[in-house]
Amino acid sequence: MKKMKVFLVLNGEKPNQLPDVSDYEVICATDGAYKYLKEQGITPHFISGDFDSLDNIPEGIDIIETPDQNYTDFDKILQILFDKGHNTVDVFGASGKEQDHFLGNLNTAIQWKDRLKITFYDNHGRYFLADKKTIIKKCLHKTISLIPFPEVAKISTKGLQYSLTDEDLMFGKRIGTRNKAIENQVEISFKSGNLFIFINH
């Protein structure tokens, strides 16, 4: 599979600032997020969705209608990207607004974890579904939270203020919020489960 980095915008909280989109090979959005890109003067390669939240469909942009209500717009656009051969996706606008959408987006990321490398960005930092061995660089003094979804077995950390050694985390019982990086490189490993790592600015 070819490596093509994708810039994707969803219809959540608007980012206060965006990266240089010239670093991306593909720019796309769900239909509800197109207005934001238009305001920023960014023209996407394509838009997808059921177009229930877009009044005027723009001309000169590839429009991919996905009316199937059994899947979210996020899931459907990930399927499109996967079918096109893309594998690295930076997602903006996945959090904020209705929190059920945010949790649904996390659930979707888990469903795609073996096929796509997805990193979410918001106005507070970034978050992603961790590999069983994950290294975070250039993170000294940053706040790092480890959130099991719903549980993670035998997690160990290096470089965090409050370290873990072969410990279990479980949502509703024990999670790892608001830790601090005391080294410029943090290492996290675990045996099984789904772990989201949140890194605040």
C-alpha positions, -999 to +999 in steps of 0.1 A: +000+000+000+014+034-010+020+060+017+000+091+012-007+114+042-043+126+043-057+158+059-093+151+070-118+176+086-149+164+104-178+186+115-168+189+152-152+219+170-135+242+145-097+242+149-082+275+160-054+269+136-044+245+109-011+230+098+004+237+064-019+217+042+008+216+015+024+189+036-005+166+027-011+147-006-049+145+000-073+171+015-108+160+022-138+166+044-172+153+054-200+174+039-207+193+072-171+204+075-167+218+040-180+252+050-150+255+074-125+247+047-141+272+024-138+299+051-101+291+054-096+293+016-088+256+013-101+236-016-104+198-008-098+171-033-132+156-024-161+158+000-182+128+011-214+123+032-251+122+028-251+160+022-279+165+047-260+194+063-246+212+031-269+237+014-249+243-017-229+215-033-197+232-046-187+228-083-152+216-093-148+194-063-152+156-064-185+148-046-189+113-032-224+107-019-226+081+009-263+079+019-260+046+040-273+056+074-259+024+090-225+041+092-213+075+103-198+100+079-165+095+095-166+057+090-177+062+054-149+086+045-123+063+060-136+035+038-132+058+008-096+066+018-088+030+024-102+020-009-081+047-026-050+032-010-043+057+017-031+046+051-021+077+072-049+101+082-046+133+103-081+141+116-093+176+127-127+184+141-134+150+157-141+164+192-162+192+206-199+199+200-220+168+208-199+144+229-217+113+216-201+121+182-167+123+198-171+089+215-184+075+183-153+087+165-131+070+190-151+038+184-146+042+147-109+046+151-107+013+170-126-004+142-100+008+117-069+004+138-055-025+118-059-008+085-053+030+090-029+050+111-052+078+125-041+108+146-066+132+159-059+169+165-079+195+184-074+228+201-058+212+231-034+188+215-035+154+198-046+119+205-043+085+189-048+048+194-015+035+207+005+006+193+015-021+218+049-004+219+047+034+214+074+060+216+065+097+220+093+121+212+098+158+221+072+157+249+091+170+280+067+187+305+036+179+284+005+165+299-001+129+288-032+109+295-036+071+290-072+062+285-082+025+281-112+018+258-124+000+277-094-019+292-057-024+288-036-052+303+000-052+316+009-016+307+043-002+315+057+033+310+091+051+310+095+088+311+063+097+330+061+113+364+038+086+376+051+054+361+033+021+356+048-014+356+027-043+343-005-027+355-040-029+342-062+000+333-100-002+330-125+025+321-149+029+351-123+016+375-088+030+369-075+052+341-043+073+336-053+109+332-031+140+336+003+125+339+034+145+331+064+137+308+096+141+328+118+131+299+118+143+263+110+107+252+082+086+267+079+049+261+046+030+266+040-007+262+011-030+270+001-066+263-035-063+251-065-040+248-071-005+232-053+025+246-058+061+236-030+085+243-038+121+247-010+147+245-018+182+255+001+213+242 
